[in-house]
């Protein structure tokens, strides 16, 4: 299950990086379709550029928010376990493990961001910060999904009751007997041979 989560994160990261690459590869000049494509990417290109130090400060805030989300879901999981709500416990456990994976990945990205800031590599620092932002959004989404986990008491409203209604128009006599069997007449001559040769 963890391999699937990691692969999903790699796909999300590749998508974000692909979008960032296509946004910076748009032609800046002249009109026509190139200008229309550049205009379509304006919102992405005009994102305020933070300095590497500001990105480091934001990374601390991102990690703090992700840790708060994990703590909240962990508290919900403990409550579900005390109530012995297996359905809700499984749901919350899954969300918590995904948040933990995102948090570990974010800590790794924070270290890479710090190294890029020390080398004054603005491009790499922006890349790492973008991935941190995506990880924060994923953790917030998982936290919202954890709030929607349904427990047993909600999934099953009450005991099941079966009501049988018998049609009054059914015949009264027993119709389950088999019809009398007739035996086939005995064979008087043997069947023809399978091959005409003896």
C-alpha positions in Angstrom: 0.0 0.0 0.0 2.8 2.4 0.8 4.4 1.8 -2.6 1.1 2.9 -4.3 1.1 6.1 -2.2 4.7 6.8 -3.1 4.0 6.2 -6.8 1.0 8.5 -6.6 3.1 11.3 -5.1 5.7 10.8 -7.8 3.0 11.2 -10.4 1.6 14.4 -8.8 5.2 15.8 -8.5 5.8 15.0 -12.2 2.6 16.7 -13.2 3.5 19.9 -11.2 7.0 20.0 -12.6 5.6 19.4 -16.1 3.2 22.3 -15.7 6.0 24.5 -14.3 8.3 23.6 -17.3 5.5 24.3 -19.9 4.8 27.6 -18.2 8.4 28.8 -18.4 8.8 27.5 -21.9 6.0 29.7 -23.4 7.2 32.4 -25.9 7.1 35.8 -24.4 6.8 37.8 -27.6 4.6 38.5 -30.4 0.9 37.8 -30.7 -0.9 35.0 -32.3 -1.2 31.6 -30.7 2.1 32.0 -28.8 0.7 35.1 -27.1 -2.6 33.3 -26.3 -0.7 30.4 -24.7 1.5 32.9 -22.8 -1.6 34.6 -21.5 -3.1 31.3 -20.4 -0.1 30.8 -18.2 -0.1 34.3 -16.7 -1.5 33.2 -13.3 1.2 30.6 -12.9 4.1 32.7 -14.1 3.3 35.8 -12.0 3.5 33.9 -8.7 5.3 36.0 -6.3 8.9 34.9 -6.1 10.2 34.4 -2.6 13.8 34.6 -1.6 15.3 31.3 -0.5 15.3 32.5 3.1 11.6 33.3 2.9 11.0 29.9 1.3 12.8 28.3 4.3 10.6 30.2 6.7 7.5 29.1 4.8 8.7 25.5 4.7 8.8 25.6 8.6 5.2 26.8 8.6 4.2 24.1 6.1 5.8 21.3 8.2 4.1 22.7 11.3 0.7 22.6 9.6 1.2 19.1 8.3 2.2 18.0 11.8 -1.0 19.6 13.2 -3.1 17.7 10.6 -1.4 14.4 11.6 -2.0 15.1 15.3 -5.7 15.9 14.6 -6.2 12.7 12.6 -4.2 10.7 15.2 -6.6 11.9 17.9 -9.6 11.0 15.8 -8.1 7.5 15.3 -7.5 7.0 19.0 -11.1 8.0 19.7 -12.4 5.5 17.1 -10.2 2.8 18.5 -11.5 3.4 22.0 -15.1 3.2 20.7 -14.0 0.0 18.9 -15.3 1.4 15.6 -13.4 -0.8 13.1 -14.7 0.9 10.0 -13.8 4.4 11.1 -10.4 3.1 12.5 -9.5 1.6 9.2 -10.4 4.8 7.3 -8.5 7.1 9.7 -5.5 4.8 9.8 -5.3 4.9 6.0 -5.5 8.7 6.0 -3.0 9.0 8.8 -0.4 6.8 7.1 -0.8 8.9 3.9 -0.3 12.1 5.8 2.8 10.6 7.5 4.3 9.7 4.1 3.6 13.2 2.9 5.2 14.7 6.1 8.3 12.5 5.7 8.7 13.6 2.1 8.2 17.2 3.1 11.0 16.9 5.7 13.3 15.5 3.0 12.3 18.4 0.7 12.9 20.9 3.4 16.5 19.6 3.8 17.0 19.8 0.0 15.6 23.4 0.1 18.0 24.3 2.9 20.9 22.9 0.9 19.8 24.8 -2.2 19.5 28.1 -0.2 23.0 27.6 1.2 24.3 27.2 -2.3 22.2 30.2 -3.4 20.6 28.0 -6.1 17.4 29.9 -6.6 16.0 27.7 -9.3 16.4 24.5 -7.2 15.1 26.2 -4.1 11.9 27.3 -6.1 11.5 23.7 -7.3 11.8 22.2 -3.8 9.4 24.9 -2.4 6.8 24.1 -5.1 6.9 20.4 -4.2 6.6 21.3 -0.5 3.5 23.4 -1.4 1.9 20.4 -3.2 2.7 18.1 -0.3 1.0 20.6 2.1 -2.1 20.7 -0.1 -2.2 16.9 -0.2 -2.0 16.8 3.6 -4.8 19.3 3.9 -6.9 17.2 1.5 -6.3 14.0 3.4 -7.2 15.8 6.7 -10.5 16.9 5.1 -11.1 13.3 3.9 -10.4 12.0 7.4 -13.2 14.3 8.8 -15.5 12.5 6.4 -14.7 8.9 7.5 -17.9 7.2 8.4 -18.1 4.9 11.4 -20.2 1.8 12.0 -22.9 3.7 13.9 -23.6 5.9 10.8 -23.1 3.2 8.2 -25.6 0.8 9.9 -28.7 2.6 11.2 -30.4 -0.2 12.9 -31.1 -3.9 13.1 -32.4 -5.5 9.9 -36.0 -6.7 9.9 -37.5 -9.1 7.3 -41.2 -8.9 6.6 -42.9 -11.7 4.6 -46.1 -11.0 2.7 -48.0 -14.0 1.2 -50.1 -13.3 -1.8 -53.8 -14.3 -1.0 -54.4 -15.2 -4.6 -52.1 -18.3 -4.4 -53.8 -21.7 -4.9 -54.6 -23.5 -1.6 -53.9 -27.1 -2.8 -50.3 -28.5 -2.9 -48.9 -28.0 -6.3 -45.4 -29.3 -5.4 -46.1 -32.9 -6.5 -44.4 -34.3 -9.6 -46.5 -35.4 -12.5 -46.7 -39.1 -13.0 -43.8 -40.5 -14.9 -44.3 -42.6 -18.0 -41.6 -45.1 -18.9 -40.5 -45.2 -22.5 -41.4 -48.3 -24.4 -38.8 -51.1 -24.4 -36.5 -51.4 -27.4 -37.5 -54.3 -29.6 -34.6 -54.3 -32.0 -31.0 -53.3 -31.4 -29.7 -50.0 -32.7 -27.8 -50.0 -36.0 -24.0 -50.4 -35.8 -21.9 -47.3 -35.7 -19.9 -48.4 -38.7 -21.2 -50.5 -41.6 -18.0 -52.6 -41.6 -17.6 -55.7 -39.5 
